Amino acid sequence: MIESTFCFLSGVGFATEEKWWKLGLSNWHRFLSHPDVPGVGRSRKAFYDRDLALAEQQYQEANARFFARQLASRHQWRLYQWLRPKAVYLDIETDSFGQVTVVGLYGRGTMTSLIRGDTLTDRRLCSELGQYDLLVTFCGMGFDVPMLRIQFPRLRLDQPHVDLCPLARTVGLRGGLKSIETAIGIARRNDLVGMDGSDAVRWWNRWRHSRDAGALERVLAYNEADCVNLEPLADSLYCRLAQRYHAVVPELSAGAPI
């Protein structure tokens, strides 16, 4: 989808982008190979060609962070198919005072849980997140990322970010993460069904006060489900959105790029 995206060009919105697609200019290469585009003057065409050639170069060099700067946040979902093998699915837990207690990171088929007072440090968090080229969250723009930036000011989150919450609303899926999971058939461990963020706070407090290992396991299991389930949700939302934009979406296979 990213190679069919033109909305990062100056003055180009979805209406213009769609018009170009209908003219057969379905990707950067086709636009660049056409000397003339209806409605685009010669000097403007040269300006667009320069920006598209740069984007193509950055794409070939796998520079995801270039597109984080060029694409508005509402369009960064278009990077998902390209960057899926290098995506990290993130979710945090907090205590009653808003302090981050657990940062869950699911990437490349592996779950990493960073725990306050143990493995959750500035250095470790920066190291873990620096390995990935795409950040995927649910409500992360309004909660997870601001919380992490405040409490870990050395953290650089400069990769593209796909927040699945507004994307879900775009395709008609309302409610929180758990209700949307249920609506599209994503399952959780039986003992986690019905558990929410307030339960995670309660179990964390139990761990903090009494060092109940079972309570910590519950918090980590809950957080892991929140992270791991973001991957099939992101797959589903990307496919729905790409089809809405008339893009070709290859069939998904477990653990492989779309």
DRENBALUM-408678 format. One line per field, with one value per residue (C-alpha): residue number from 1; x, y negated, z negated; residue in one letter. Coordinates in steps of 0.1 Angstrom, whole numbers. Layout:
REM residues N
pos	(NUM | ...)
px	(X | ...)
py	(Y | ...)
pz	(Z | ...)
code	(A | ...)
//
This chain:
REM residues 258
pos	(1 | 2 | 3 | 4 | 5 | 6 | 7 | 8 | 9 | 10 | 11 | 12 | 13 | 14 | 15 | 16 | 17 | 18 | 19 | 20 | 21 | 22 | 23 | 24 | 25 | 26 | 27 | 28 | 29 | 30 | 31 | 32 | 33 | 34 | 35 | 36 | 37 | 38 | 39 | 40 | 41 | 42 | 43 | 44 | 45 | 46 | 47 | 48 | 49 | 50 | 51 | 52 | 53 | 54 | 55 | 56 | 57 | 58 | 59 | 60 | 61 | 62 | 63 | 64 | 65 | 66 | 67 | 68 | 69 | 70 | 71 | 72 | 73 | 74 | 75 | 76 | 77 | 78 | 79 | 80 | 81 | 82 | 83 | 84 | 85 | 86 | 87 | 88 | 89 | 90 | 91 | 92 | 93 | 94 | 95 | 96 | 97 | 98 | 99 | 100 | 101 | 102 | 103 | 104 | 105 | 106 | 107 | 108 | 109 | 110 | 111 | 112 | 113 | 114 | 115 | 116 | 117 | 118 | 119 | 120 | 121 | 122 | 123 | 124 | 125 | 126 | 127 | 128 | 129 | 130 | 131 | 132 | 133 | 134 | 135 | 136 | 137 | 138 | 139 | 140 | 141 | 142 | 143 | 144 | 145 | 146 | 147 | 148 | 149 | 150 | 151 | 152 | 153 | 154 | 155 | 156 | 157 | 158 | 159 | 160 | 161 | 162 | 163 | 164 | 165 | 166 | 167 | 168 | 169 | 170 | 171 | 172 | 173 | 174 | 175 | 176 | 177 | 178 | 179 | 180 | 181 | 182 | 183 | 184 | 185 | 186 | 187 | 188 | 189 | 190 | 191 | 192 | 193 | 194 | 195 | 196 | 197 | 198 | 199 | 200 | 201 | 202 | 203 | 204 | 205 | 206 | 207 | 208 | 209 | 210 | 211 | 212 | 213 | 214 | 215 | 216 | 217 | 218 | 219 | 220 | 221 | 222 | 223 | 224 | 225 | 226 | 227 | 228 | 229 | 230 | 231 | 232 | 233 | 234 | 235 | 236 | 237 | 238 | 239 | 240 | 241 | 242 | 243 | 244 | 245 | 246 | 247 | 248 | 249 | 250 | 251 | 252 | 253 | 254 | 255 | 256 | 257 | 258)
px	(0 | 28 | 40 | 5 | 5 | 7 | -9 | 25 | 30 | 23 | -13 | -23 | -53 | -73 | -95 | -64 | -48 | -79 | -81 | -46 | -53 | -83 | -60 | -38 | -11 | -14 | 21 | 51 | 68 | 39 | 36 | 73 | 72 | 45 | 58 | 24 | -4 | -38 | -43 | -6 | 16 | 51 | 68 | 45 | 51 | 89 | 84 | 63 | 88 | 116 | 97 | 86 | 121 | 134 | 106 | 114 | 151 | 142 | 119 | 146 | 169 | 143 | 143 | 111 | 117 | 117 | 81 | 73 | 83 | 66 | 32 | 5 | -3 | -37 | -20 | 8 | -13 | -3 | 32 | 20 | 23 | 59 | 70 | 51 | 82 | 98 | 67 | 64 | 30 | 31 | 9 | 16 | 1 | 1 | -6 | -31 | -8 | -3 | 32 | 41 | 44 | 48 | 57 | 48 | 65 | 55 | 77 | 90 | 69 | 85 | 70 | 91 | 78 | 96 | 87 | 90 | 116 | 133 | 138 | 120 | 148 | 155 | 184 | 166 | 134 | 154 | 174 | 143 | 122 | 152 | 152 | 118 | 108 | 70 | 51 | 16 | -7 | -44 | -51 | -13 | -14 | -35 | -22 | 8 | 31 | 25 | 30 | 63 | 76 | 69 | 84 | 112 | 124 | 154 | 132 | 132 | 100 | 108 | 95 | 61 | 32 | -1 | -28 | -55 | -82 | -91 | -86 | -112 | -137 | -130 | -142 | -172 | -158 | -166 | -157 | -125 | -99 | -117 | -150 | -135 | -115 | -148 | -165 | -139 | -132 | -98 | -97 | -81 | -70 | -102 | -90 | -83 | -118 | -135 | -104 | -97 | -72 | -86 | -81 | -45 | -40 | -55 | -33 | -2 | -10 | -13 | 21 | 37 | 24 | 27 | 50 | 23 | 40 | 6 | -7 | 23 | 17 | -19 | -7 | 19 | -6 | -31 | -6 | 7 | -28 | -32 | 1 | -2 | -38 | -28 | -11 | -42 | -62 | -37 | -38 | -76 | -78 | -51 | -68 | -101 | -87 | -65 | -96 | -115 | -88 | -89 | -54 | -44 | -39 | -21 | -34 | -20 | 1 | 10 | 43 | 50 | 46 | 12)
py	(0 | -24 | -24 | -35 | -64 | -99 | -118 | -129 | -151 | -188 | -196 | -160 | -146 | -114 | -128 | -135 | -103 | -83 | -102 | -93 | -56 | -57 | -71 | -40 | -58 | -31 | -34 | -56 | -39 | -45 | -81 | -87 | -69 | -92 | -126 | -142 | -139 | -155 | -185 | -187 | -213 | -206 | -223 | -207 | -173 | -178 | -187 | -156 | -134 | -146 | -138 | -104 | -95 | -103 | -82 | -53 | -56 | -56 | -27 | -7 | -15 | -4 | -37 | -35 | -66 | -87 | -78 | -85 | -121 | -123 | -106 | -121 | -97 | -89 | -75 | -54 | -23 | -21 | -11 | 20 | 46 | 34 | 32 | 60 | 83 | 55 | 45 | 45 | 47 | 27 | 23 | 9 | 14 | -13 | -14 | -35 | -65 | -63 | -49 | -24 | 10 | 33 | 27 | 56 | 59 | 86 | 88 | 114 | 140 | 134 | 117 | 95 | 82 | 54 | 51 | 21 | 25 | 53 | 52 | 20 | -6 | -34 | -16 | 17 | 1 | -20 | 10 | 32 | 6 | -5 | 30 | 23 | 2 | 0 | -5 | 9 | 1 | -3 | -38 | -42 | -78 | -90 | -68 | -44 | -67 | -99 | -79 | -64 | -97 | -114 | -86 | -76 | -110 | -94 | -71 | -78 | -67 | -79 | -49 | -50 | -43 | -26 | -31 | -5 | -22 | -50 | -25 | -2 | -30 | -38 | -3 | -4 | 15 | -3 | 2 | 12 | 38 | 68 | 61 | 57 | 89 | 107 | 91 | 104 | 137 | 132 | 154 | 150 | 175 | 185 | 172 | 138 | 133 | 105 | 91 | 54 | 27 | 21 | 58 | 55 | 26 | 47 | 77 | 55 | 40 | 75 | 84 | 52 | 56 | 93 | 105 | 130 | 146 | 157 | 121 | 110 | 139 | 127 | 91 | 104 | 128 | 101 | 77 | 104 | 111 | 74 | 73 | 106 | 100 | 68 | 87 | 104 | 73 | 52 | 78 | 77 | 39 | 35 | 59 | 42 | 7 | 18 | 34 | 2 | -16 | 11 | 23 | 60 | 78 | 111 | 139 | 139 | 167 | 172 | 155 | 143 | 109 | 101)
pz	(0 | -7 | 29 | 39 | 15 | 27 | -1 | -16 | 15 | 10 | 18 | 25 | 6 | 10 | 38 | 59 | 50 | 60 | 93 | 101 | 93 | 117 | 144 | 140 | 119 | 92 | 77 | 76 | 106 | 129 | 119 | 125 | 158 | 172 | 184 | 182 | 156 | 163 | 140 | 130 | 145 | 158 | 129 | 103 | 120 | 116 | 80 | 73 | 93 | 71 | 39 | 52 | 63 | 28 | 12 | 35 | 25 | -12 | -7 | 10 | -18 | -43 | -61 | -80 | -100 | -69 | -64 | -101 | -93 | -59 | -65 | -88 | -117 | -102 | -71 | -87 | -87 | -50 | -60 | -78 | -51 | -44 | -80 | -96 | -99 | -120 | -140 | -178 | -194 | -227 | -257 | -292 | -326 | -353 | -390 | -410 | -408 | -370 | -373 | -345 | -361 | -330 | -294 | -272 | -238 | -213 | -182 | -158 | -176 | -210 | -241 | -263 | -296 | -313 | -350 | -372 | -399 | -379 | -341 | -333 | -330 | -306 | -290 | -285 | -272 | -247 | -236 | -231 | -212 | -191 | -174 | -156 | -127 | -134 | -167 | -169 | -198 | -208 | -221 | -223 | -209 | -238 | -266 | -262 | -243 | -263 | -295 | -283 | -271 | -305 | -326 | -303 | -288 | -272 | -251 | -213 | -196 | -161 | -142 | -125 | -148 | -140 | -166 | -159 | -179 | -154 | -125 | -141 | -142 | -106 | -96 | -120 | -150 | -182 | -218 | -236 | -226 | -243 | -227 | -192 | -197 | -204 | -174 | -150 | -167 | -185 | -216 | -250 | -276 | -295 | -329 | -314 | -298 | -316 | -332 | -325 | -334 | -369 | -376 | -365 | -389 | -417 | -410 | -407 | -442 | -456 | -441 | -454 | -489 | -495 | -467 | -455 | -425 | -412 | -412 | -391 | -367 | -362 | -354 | -329 | -313 | -309 | -294 | -271 | -257 | -251 | -231 | -212 | -201 | -185 | -157 | -143 | -149 | -130 | -102 | -100 | -100 | -74 | -51 | -55 | -49 | -20 | -3 | -9 | 10 | 37 | 30 | 36 | 3 | 4 | -18 | -53 | -67 | -103 | -113 | -78 | -62 | -47)
code	(M | I | E | S | T | F | C | F | L | S | G | V | G | F | A | T | E | E | K | W | W | K | L | G | L | S | N | W | H | R | F | L | S | H | P | D | V | P | G | V | G | R | S | R | K | A | F | Y | D | R | D | L | A | L | A | E | Q | Q | Y | Q | E | A | N | A | R | F | F | A | R | Q | L | A | S | R | H | Q | W | R | L | Y | Q | W | L | R | P | K | A | V | Y | L | D | I | E | T | D | S | F | G | Q | V | T | V | V | G | L | Y | G | R | G | T | M | T | S | L | I | R | G | D | T | L | T | D | R | R | L | C | S | E | L | G | Q | Y | D | L | L | V | T | F | C | G | M | G | F | D | V | P | M | L | R | I | Q | F | P | R | L | R | L | D | Q | P | H | V | D | L | C | P | L | A | R | T | V | G | L | R | G | G | L | K | S | I | E | T | A | I | G | I | A | R | R | N | D | L | V | G | M | D | G | S | D | A | V | R | W | W | N | R | W | R | H | S | R | D | A | G | A | L | E | R | V | L | A | Y | N | E | A | D | C | V | N | L | E | P | L | A | D | S | L | Y | C | R | L | A | Q | R | Y | H | A | V | V | P | E | L | S | A | G | A | P | I)
//
